[in-house]
Amino acid sequence: MVHGSSELRLAVIRRRIKVANLMAKGVSNQYTILAQLGMEPGQQSTISRDMRVIYRWWQLRVARKCDKHISLQVARLEWMLDEACAAWERSKAPRESSRSRTSDRGKSAELKKEGRDGNPKFLELIVNTIAQLCELLDLNPAKRVMHGGDAGAPPIKHEHALPKLDLSKLGEPEILALKQIREKLLAPREN
């Protein structure tokens, strides 16, 4: 915070803009900045303080942009997760079909209900969306990194510590467990 008269505050802001421009161009030596601004070497602490303030400005600006971007992506993934869960539930609902016949005896109607197991594609989408949310919110376990060792070796591979799930073989208990995990992920965090 700059204290003093409005002219002094304005002068400090103008100087900090000049310092920030020099820093953005790659000038990091405080004495070089002093010389380029025509200041005395005894004012090095002023430039040092300006640089600290500028770094804080930049960090806050980047943090706000990242927070905004992450919030938007989380909202999109939560919407996708809600849609996938609703589609999964619909795919498990009994299928109803009706058939009507007309004969010499009159009209007859038959209503047939057929149970369904659910479409595993929706469950796969749920798991993938949860994985993306975990990655975005940095909730995944540590990753193992294998190095090739020489130029002819394969590139570095990243592997998640969690195994891949074959969703087509999941039963009702596993599906319930996935739903509980989803609820925990979407629940508000307590600080």
Residue pairs with C-beta under 8 A, 6 or more apart in sequence:
2 8
2 9
2 12
2 13
3 9
15 37
15 50
16 50
16 53
16 54
18 37
19 33
19 37
19 47
19 50
19 51
19 54
20 54
20 57
22 32
22 33
22 36
22 37
23 33
23 51
23 54
27 33
27 36
30 44
30 47
30 48
30 51
31 41
31 44
33 47
33 51
34 40
34 41
34 43
34 44
34 47
37 47
39 46
39 47
70 136
70 137
73 136
74 133
74 136
74 137
77 129
77 132
77 133
77 136
78 133
78 186
80 125
80 129
81 126
81 129
81 130
81 133
81 182
81 186
84 122
84 125
84 126
84 129
85 122
85 126
85 179
85 182
87 119
87 122
87 125
88 118
88 119
88 122
88 123
88 126
91 116
91 118
91 119
91 122
92 116
92 117
92 118
93 116
94 113
94 114
94 115
94 116
95 113
95 114
95 115
95 116
96 111
96 112
96 113
96 114
97 111
97 112
97 114
98 109
98 110
98 111
98 112
99 109
99 110
99 112
100 107
100 108
100 109
100 110
101 107
101 108
101 109
101 110
102 108
118 175
120 167
120 168
120 170
123 167
123 170
123 175
123 178
124 167
126 178
126 182
127 165
127 167
127 178
130 178
130 181
130 182
130 185
131 140
133 139
133 185
134 140
134 185
139 185
140 160
140 162
141 160
141 161
141 162
142 161
143 158
143 159
143 160
143 161
144 158
144 159
144 161
145 156
145 157
145 158
146 156
146 157
146 159
147 153
147 156
148 154
148 155
148 156
170 178
